[in-house]
């Protein structure tokens, strides 16, 4: 069975569960070709887990496997950097 290819927006909810922040706008840099793209633009393949591949060179960037209950396994074999933009903390009185 061939895995279904989508874009990174298809796993926005899963990424938010893992990272507790909006991840489709995070910028991932491929360790193979150096391309930097928003996670929402990265190619996603669903199978036994989720595989994210670089849309420029097809390098495997990230793997996500959800197990039974509360276990999630993450791998970042091809990510040179992952840039997250966080919201500033509210000013404290």
DSSP file (Angstrom, degrees, kcal/mol; ACC not computed):
  #  RESIDUE AA STRUCTURE BP1 BP2  ACC     N-H-->O    O-->H-N    N-H-->O    O-->H-N    TCO  KAPPA ALPHA  PHI   PSI    X-CA   Y-CA   Z-CA
    1    1 A X              0   0    0      0, 0.0     2,-0.3     0, 0.0     0, 0.0   0.000 360.0 360.0 360.0 126.9    0.0    0.0    0.0
    2    2 A X        -     0   0    0      1,-0.1     2,-0.0    45,-0.0    45,-0.0  -0.640 360.0-114.6 -81.9 133.8    1.4    3.4   -1.0
    3    3 A X        -     0   0    0     -2,-0.3     2,-0.4     1,-0.1    44,-0.2  -0.313  29.9-109.0 -67.1 151.6    1.4    6.1    1.7
    4    4 A X  E     -A   46   0A   0     42,-1.0    42,-2.1     1,-0.0     2,-0.5  -0.670  28.5-143.9 -81.7 129.7   -0.8    9.1    1.1
    5    5 A X  E     +A   45   0A   0     -2,-0.4    40,-0.2    40,-0.2     2,-0.2  -0.857  32.2 152.5-100.2 127.1    1.2   12.3    0.4
    6    6 A X  E     -A   44   0A   0     38,-3.6    38,-3.2    -2,-0.5     2,-0.2  -0.633  43.6 -94.0-129.3-172.6   -0.2   15.6    1.8
    7    7 A X  E >   -A   43   0A   0     36,-0.2     3,-2.1    -2,-0.2     4,-0.3  -0.668  43.6 -96.0-104.3 171.4    1.3   18.9    2.9
    8    8 A X  G >  S+     0   0    0     34,-1.2     3,-1.4    31,-0.4    32,-0.2   0.690 116.2  72.7 -61.0 -21.0    2.3   19.8    6.5
    9    9 A X  G >  S+     0   0    0     31,-1.0     3,-1.5     1,-0.2    -1,-0.3   0.780  84.4  70.1 -63.2 -24.9   -1.0   21.6    7.2
   10   10 A X  G <  S+     0   0    0     -3,-2.1    -1,-0.2     1,-0.3     3,-0.2   0.712 103.1  41.6 -66.9 -20.3   -2.6   18.1    7.3
   11   11 A X  G <> S+     0   0    0     -3,-1.4     4,-2.7    -4,-0.3    -1,-0.3   0.084  76.6 117.9-114.5  23.6   -0.9   17.4   10.6
   12   12 A X  H <> S+     0   0    0     -3,-1.5     4,-2.1     1,-0.2    11,-0.3   0.894  78.3  48.4 -54.9 -44.2   -1.3   20.8   12.2
   13   13 A X  H  > S+     0   0    0     -4,-0.3     4,-2.1     2,-0.2    -1,-0.2   0.909 111.3  49.4 -65.2 -43.1   -3.4   19.3   15.1
   14   14 A X  H  > S+     0   0    0      1,-0.2     4,-1.9     2,-0.2    -2,-0.2   0.926 112.2  48.4 -61.8 -45.1   -0.9   16.5   15.7
   15   15 A X  H  X S+     0   0    0     -4,-2.7     4,-3.1     1,-0.2     5,-0.3   0.877 110.1  51.7 -64.0 -37.0    2.0   19.0   15.8
   16   16 A X  H  X S+     0   0    0     -4,-2.1     4,-2.0    -5,-0.2    -1,-0.2   0.873 107.3  53.5 -68.4 -35.3    0.2   21.2   18.2
   17   17 A X  H  < S+     0   0    0     -4,-2.1    -1,-0.2     2,-0.2    -2,-0.2   0.907 116.5  39.3 -60.5 -41.5   -0.5   18.3   20.5
   18   18 A X  H  < S+     0   0    0     -4,-1.9    -2,-0.2     1,-0.1    -1,-0.2   0.931 129.3  26.9 -75.9 -47.7    3.2   17.5   20.5
   19   19 A X  H  < S-     0   0    0     -4,-3.1    -3,-0.2     2,-0.2    -2,-0.2   0.531  90.9-134.4 -99.2  -7.6    4.7   21.0   20.7
   20   20 A X  S  < S+     0   0    0     -4,-2.0     2,-0.3    -5,-0.3    -4,-0.1   0.788  78.3  76.3  57.1  30.8    1.8   22.9   22.4
   21   21 A X  S    S-     0   0    0     -6,-0.3     2,-0.3    -5,-0.1    -2,-0.2  -0.968  99.1 -75.8-157.1 163.1    2.1   25.7   19.9
   22   22 A X        +     0   0    0     -2,-0.3    63,-0.2     1,-0.2    -9,-0.1  -0.509  48.9 173.8 -64.9 121.9    1.2   26.5   16.2
   23   23 A X    >   +     0   0    0     -2,-0.3     3,-1.3   -11,-0.3    16,-0.4   0.619  56.9  81.0-109.8 -16.4    3.7   24.5   14.2
   24   24 A X  T 3  S+     0   0    0      1,-0.3    16,-2.5    15,-0.2    17,-0.2   0.731  98.2  47.9 -68.4 -17.6    2.6   24.9   10.5
   25   25 A X  T 3  S+     0   0    0     14,-0.2    -1,-0.3    13,-0.2    -2,-0.1   0.506  86.3 110.8 -96.8  -5.8    4.3   28.3   10.4
   26   26 A X  S <  S-     0   0    0     -3,-1.3    13,-2.5    12,-0.1     2,-0.6  -0.383  71.4-123.3 -63.8 147.4    7.5   27.1   12.0
   27   27 A X  E     -EF  38  83B   0     56,-2.1    56,-3.2    11,-0.2     2,-0.4  -0.855  24.1-164.2-100.9 120.7   10.5   27.2    9.5
   28   28 A X  E     -EF  37  82B   0      9,-2.9     9,-2.2    -2,-0.6     2,-0.5  -0.874   6.1-151.4-103.6 135.8   12.3   23.9    9.0
   29   29 A X  E     -EF  36  81B   0     52,-2.7    51,-3.0    -2,-0.4    52,-0.9  -0.928  17.5-128.0-109.2 124.8   15.7   23.8    7.4
   30   30 A X  E  >  - F   0  79B   0      5,-2.8     4,-1.3    -2,-0.5    49,-0.2  -0.510   6.4-150.8 -71.7 130.6   16.7   20.7    5.4
   31   31 A X  T  4 S+     0   0    0     47,-2.9    -1,-0.1    -2,-0.3    48,-0.1   0.687  93.5  49.9 -74.3 -18.3   20.1   19.3    6.5
   32   32 A X  T  4 S+     0   0    0     46,-0.4    -1,-0.1     3,-0.1    47,-0.1   0.941 129.4   9.7 -85.8 -53.9   20.6   17.9    3.0
   33   33 A X  T  4 S-     0   0    0      2,-0.1    -2,-0.1    26,-0.0    -1,-0.0   0.556  91.4-123.7-108.6 -10.2   19.9   20.8    0.6
   34   34 A X     <  +     0   0    0     -4,-1.3    -3,-0.1     1,-0.3     2,-0.1   0.472  55.2 151.9  82.8   1.3   19.6   23.8    3.0
   35   35 A X        -     0   0    0     -6,-0.1    -5,-2.8     1,-0.0     2,-0.5  -0.407  32.8-151.7 -66.8 141.4   16.2   24.8    1.9
   36   36 A X  E     +E   29   0B   0     -7,-0.2     2,-0.3    -2,-0.1    -7,-0.2  -0.975  25.5 159.2-118.6 123.3   14.1   26.5    4.5
   37   37 A X  E     -E   28   0B   0     -9,-2.2    -9,-2.9    -2,-0.5     2,-0.1  -0.963  45.8 -96.2-139.7 152.7   10.3   26.2    4.3
   38   38 A X  E >   -E   27   0B   0     -2,-0.3     3,-2.3   -11,-0.2     4,-0.5  -0.446  39.2-118.3 -62.8 145.6    7.3   26.5    6.7
   39   39 A X  G >  S+     0   0    0    -13,-2.5     3,-1.3   -16,-0.4   -31,-0.4   0.837 114.2  65.9 -56.0 -32.9    6.3   23.1    8.1
   40   40 A X  G 3  S+     0   0    0    -16,-2.5   -31,-1.0     1,-0.2    -1,-0.3   0.681 101.2  49.2 -63.0 -17.5    2.9   23.6    6.3
   41   41 A X  G <  S+     0   0    0     -3,-2.3    -1,-0.2   -17,-0.2     2,-0.2   0.465  88.0 104.6 -99.9  -4.2    4.7   23.5    2.9
   42   42 A X  S <  S-     0   0    0     -3,-1.3   -34,-1.2    -4,-0.5     2,-0.2  -0.541  80.6-106.4 -80.5 143.6    6.7   20.3    3.7
   43   43 A X  E     -AB   7  53A   0     10,-1.6    10,-3.0    -2,-0.2     2,-0.4  -0.512  35.4-159.1 -72.8 132.6    5.5   17.0    2.1
   44   44 A X  E     -AB   6  52A   0    -38,-3.2   -38,-3.6    -2,-0.2     2,-0.5  -0.948   8.1-168.1-118.1 131.4    3.8   14.7    4.5
   45   45 A X  E     -AB   5  51A   0      6,-2.9     6,-2.7    -2,-0.4     2,-0.5  -0.981   9.1-154.0-119.4 126.9    3.4   10.9    4.0
   46   46 A X  E     +AB   4  50A   0    -42,-2.1   -42,-1.0    -2,-0.5     4,-0.2  -0.857  39.6 118.8-102.8 134.1    1.0    8.9    6.2
   47   47 A X  S    S-     0   0    0      2,-3.0   -45,-0.0    -2,-0.5    -1,-0.0  -0.381  89.6 -20.7-151.3-126.3    1.6    5.2    6.8
   48   48 A X  S    S-     0   0    0     -2,-0.2     2,-0.2    17,-0.0    -2,-0.1   0.766 140.4  -7.4 -65.6 -24.2    2.3    3.4   10.1
   49   49 A X  S    S-     0   0    0     16,-0.1    -2,-3.0    -4,-0.1     2,-0.4  -0.621  95.5 -76.5-143.0-156.3    3.4    6.8   11.3
   50   50 A X  E     -BC  46  64A   0     14,-2.8    14,-2.4    -4,-0.2     2,-0.5  -0.973  36.7-168.1-119.5 131.6    4.0   10.2    9.7
   51   51 A X  E     -BC  45  63A   0     -6,-2.7    -6,-2.9    -2,-0.4     2,-0.5  -0.982   5.8-158.0-120.2 125.4    7.0   11.1    7.5
   52   52 A X  E     -BC  44  62A   0     10,-2.9     9,-3.1    -2,-0.5    10,-1.3  -0.906  14.2-170.3-103.9 128.5    7.8   14.6    6.5
   53   53 A X  E     -BC  43  60A   0    -10,-3.0   -10,-1.6    -2,-0.5     7,-0.2  -0.901  30.3-102.1-120.9 147.6   10.0   15.1    3.5
   54   54 A X     >  -     0   0    0      5,-2.5     4,-1.8    -2,-0.3   -12,-0.1  -0.458  23.4-144.0 -63.1 130.3   11.8   18.1    2.0
   55   55 A X  T  4 S+     0   0    0     -2,-0.2    -1,-0.1     1,-0.2   -13,-0.0   0.599  97.3  48.8 -73.3  -8.5    9.8   19.4   -1.0
   56   56 A X  T  4 S+     0   0    0      3,-0.1    -1,-0.2   -21,-0.1    -2,-0.0   0.839 132.0   6.4 -97.2 -41.2   13.1   20.3   -2.8
   57   57 A X  T  4 S-     0   0    0      2,-0.1    -2,-0.2   -22,-0.0    -3,-0.0   0.418  90.3-119.8-126.6  -0.1   15.2   17.2   -2.4
   58   58 A X     <  +     0   0    0     -4,-1.8    -3,-0.1     1,-0.2     2,-0.1   0.595  54.6 160.5  70.6  12.9   12.9   14.5   -0.8
   59   59 A X        -     0   0    0      1,-0.1    -5,-2.5    -6,-0.1     2,-0.6  -0.401  49.5-109.5 -63.6 139.2   15.2   14.2    2.2
   60   60 A X  E     +C   53   0A   0     -7,-0.2    -7,-0.2     1,-0.2     3,-0.1  -0.630  44.4 171.7 -72.0 117.0   13.4   12.6    5.3
   61   61 A X  E     +     0   0A   0     -9,-3.1    17,-1.3    -2,-0.6    18,-0.5   0.881  55.4   0.4 -94.8 -47.2   13.1   15.5    7.7
   62   62 A X  E     -C   52   0A   0    -10,-1.3   -10,-2.9    14,-0.2     2,-0.4  -0.994  52.2-157.0-148.8 146.3   11.0   14.3   10.6
   63   63 A X  E     -CD  51  75A   0     12,-2.4    12,-2.3    -2,-0.3     2,-0.4  -0.982   8.4-172.8-125.0 142.6    9.1   11.2   11.7
   64   64 A X  E     +CD  50  74A   0    -14,-2.4   -14,-2.8    -2,-0.4     2,-0.5  -0.990   3.3 179.9-134.8 125.0    6.2   11.1   14.1
   65   65 A X  E     - D   0  73A   0      8,-2.4     8,-3.1    -2,-0.4     2,-0.6  -0.989  13.7-154.5-127.5 123.4    4.7    7.9   15.5
   66   66 A X  E     - D   0  72A   0     -2,-0.5     6,-0.2     6,-0.2     3,-0.1  -0.862  18.1-169.7 -98.0 124.3    1.8    7.9   17.9
   67   67 A X        -     0   0    0      4,-2.8     2,-0.2    -2,-0.6    -1,-0.0  -0.122  39.4 -52.1 -95.7-164.9    1.6    4.9   20.1
   68   68 A X  S >  S-     0   0    0      2,-0.1     3,-1.1    -2,-0.1     2,-0.3  -0.469 105.6 -20.6 -69.1 140.8   -1.0    3.6   22.5
   69   69 A X  T 3  S-     0   0    0      1,-0.2    -2,-0.0    -2,-0.2     0, 0.0  -0.417 131.1  -9.7  67.9-119.7   -2.3    6.1   25.0
   70   70 A X  T 3  S+     0   0    0     -2,-0.3     2,-0.4    -4,-0.1    -1,-0.2   0.161  98.2 114.1-107.5  17.8    0.0    9.0   25.7
   71   71 A X    <   +     0   0    0     -3,-1.1    -4,-2.8     2,-0.0     2,-0.4  -0.769  32.3 171.8 -97.3 134.4    3.2    7.9   23.9
   72   72 A X  E     -D   66   0A   0     -2,-0.4     2,-0.5    -6,-0.2    -6,-0.2  -0.994  16.9-153.9-136.4 130.6    4.6    9.8   20.8
   73   73 A X  E     -D   65   0A   0     -8,-3.1    -8,-2.4    -2,-0.4     2,-0.4  -0.909  12.5-168.7-106.3 131.5    8.0    9.2   19.2
   74   74 A X  E     -D   64   0A   0     -2,-0.5     2,-0.4   -10,-0.2   -10,-0.2  -0.937   6.2-176.5-118.9 140.7    9.7   12.0   17.3
   75   75 A X  E     -D   63   0A   0    -12,-2.3   -12,-2.4    -2,-0.4     3,-0.1  -0.998  12.4-172.6-134.1 141.4   12.7   11.8   15.0
   76   76 A X    >   +     0   0    0     -2,-0.4     3,-0.9   -14,-0.2   -14,-0.2  -0.460  25.4 151.8-126.1  58.4   14.5   14.7   13.3
   77   77 A X  T 3  S+     0   0    0      1,-0.2   -16,-0.2    -2,-0.0   -15,-0.2   0.769  78.3  27.2 -66.0 -25.8   17.0   12.8   11.0
   78   78 A X  T 3  S+     0   0    0    -17,-1.3   -47,-2.9    -3,-0.1     2,-0.6   0.189  89.9 110.3-124.7  18.9   17.1   15.5    8.4
   79   79 A X  E <   -F   30   0B   0     -3,-0.9   -49,-0.2   -18,-0.5     3,-0.1  -0.856  36.3-178.2 -99.9 118.1   16.3   18.8   10.1
   80   80 A X  E    S-     0   0B   0    -51,-3.0     2,-0.3    -2,-0.6    -1,-0.2   0.885  75.2  -7.6 -75.1 -41.4   19.3   21.2   10.5
   81   81 A X  E     -F   29   0B   0    -52,-0.9   -52,-2.7     2,-0.0     2,-0.4  -0.989  53.7-153.6-154.1 152.4   17.2   23.7   12.4
   82   82 A X  E     -F   28   0B   0     -2,-0.3     2,-0.6   -54,-0.2   -54,-0.2  -0.953  17.2-157.5-131.3 111.3   13.5   24.3   13.4
   83   83 A X  E     -F   27   0B   0    -56,-3.2   -56,-2.1    -2,-0.4     2,-0.4  -0.809   9.2-169.7 -97.1 117.7   12.6   28.0   13.9
   84   84 A X        -     0   0    0     -2,-0.6     2,-0.6   -58,-0.2   -61,-0.1  -0.880  13.1-148.0-107.2 136.1    9.6   28.6   16.1
   85   85 A X        -     0   0    0     -2,-0.4     2,-0.3   -63,-0.2   -63,-0.1  -0.918  21.2-164.3-101.9 120.9    8.0   32.0   16.6
   86   86 A X        -     0   0    0     -2,-0.6     2,-0.3   -65,-0.1     3,-0.0  -0.704  22.6-109.7-104.6 156.2    6.5   32.4   20.0
   87   87 A X        -     0   0    0     -2,-0.3     3,-0.1     1,-0.1    -1,-0.0  -0.640  41.6-106.0 -79.8 138.2    4.0   34.9   21.3
   88   88 A X        -     0   0    0     -2,-0.3     2,-0.1     1,-0.1    -1,-0.1  -0.362  38.9-106.4 -63.1 144.8    5.5   37.5   23.7
   89   89 A X        -     0   0    0      1,-0.1    -1,-0.1    -3,-0.0     3,-0.1  -0.436  41.0 -99.4 -68.5 144.0    4.5   36.9   27.3
   90   90 A X        -     0   0    0      1,-0.1    -1,-0.1    -2,-0.1     2,-0.1  -0.341  46.4 -95.9 -63.5 147.1    2.0   39.4   28.6
   91   91 A X        -     0   0    0     -3,-0.1     2,-0.4     1,-0.1    -1,-0.1  -0.378  38.0-131.4 -63.7 138.6    3.5   42.2   30.7
   92   92 A X              0   0    0      1,-0.1    -1,-0.1    -3,-0.1    -3,-0.0  -0.755 360.0 360.0 -93.9 138.6    3.4   41.5   34.4
   93   93 A X              0   0    0     -2,-0.4    -1,-0.1     0, 0.0    -2,-0.1   0.511 360.0 360.0 -69.7 360.0    2.0   44.2   36.7
